[in-house]
Amino acid sequence: MSTAMRVSYRMDSTLESVNQAEEVATKIAAKIGFDEEDVNRISMAVREAAVNAVLHGNAYDPAKKVTFGFENTGEALVITVSDEGKGLNPNVIPDPLAPENLLKQSGRGIFLIRAFMDEVRIRSLEPGTEVTMIKNVYGGDAAGKEESK
Amino acid sequence: MTMKSSTRQVDGIAVVDLSGRITLGEGSVVLRDLVRDLLSKGSKKILLNLGDVTYIDSSGIGELVSAFTTVRNGGGDLKLLNLTKKVHDLLQITKLYTVFDIKDDEATAVASFGK
């Protein structure tokens, strides 16, 4: 297994940043030694968090940045994505699995992040939102993935 | 890799072969325009072949749902063909596997639209 490391990137609020963050996540997760399925899940979670930060948080505002942090603690990959937007209340996110929401075009990003990672925390900054996503190196709580909303 | 598409007619069904990524930005926009174009030309029976789609994000899923409801509301039908494991898992997690009519054989899929 790779030794502990921490890197961070401060990027513009663009779709290019979303793609770059996804690529970085894929490389780091693979380097740590996650299997292909987990690498895909991690990169997708990062993409969804990045889209939320760029699109819903910073609203493509060129004056606002998105910060990505990747830390390998040895036991887990800890990823943070922070924006400088108007903030997100995680308690009012509609359940995309509810019958009335099933055919909605949007609203699945946070749900997928929670499904793909072992632990997810959403914290309000002033201003902005920070999403922390944790994937345990040794399998983690696989059952928790299905329970997450 | 961005999304590519090509459309062929099989027994009155518009079979759309998609490849690449359906994500926020180009892929999802291409899919939206493609379905609108088919509907405007009178093609109301659409089969989306996702066999070579390597990646779909939540925006892409949203676009598939939007295409499905648009076609249904227009009196047509839209079905999915040849899901990769990744896309299959995504649709299962999001409970959309029960919403879409999903096939793994083109001839069976085409026949299932009826006359």
Interface residues (C-beta under 8 A of the other chain):
Chain A: L15 V18 N40 M44 R47 E48 V51 L55 P96 L97 L102 L103 K104 Q105 S106 R108 G109 F111 L112 A115
Chain B: T23 L24 G25 D57 S58 S59 I61 G62 E63 V65 S66 F68 T69 K86 L90 I93 T94 K95 L96 V99
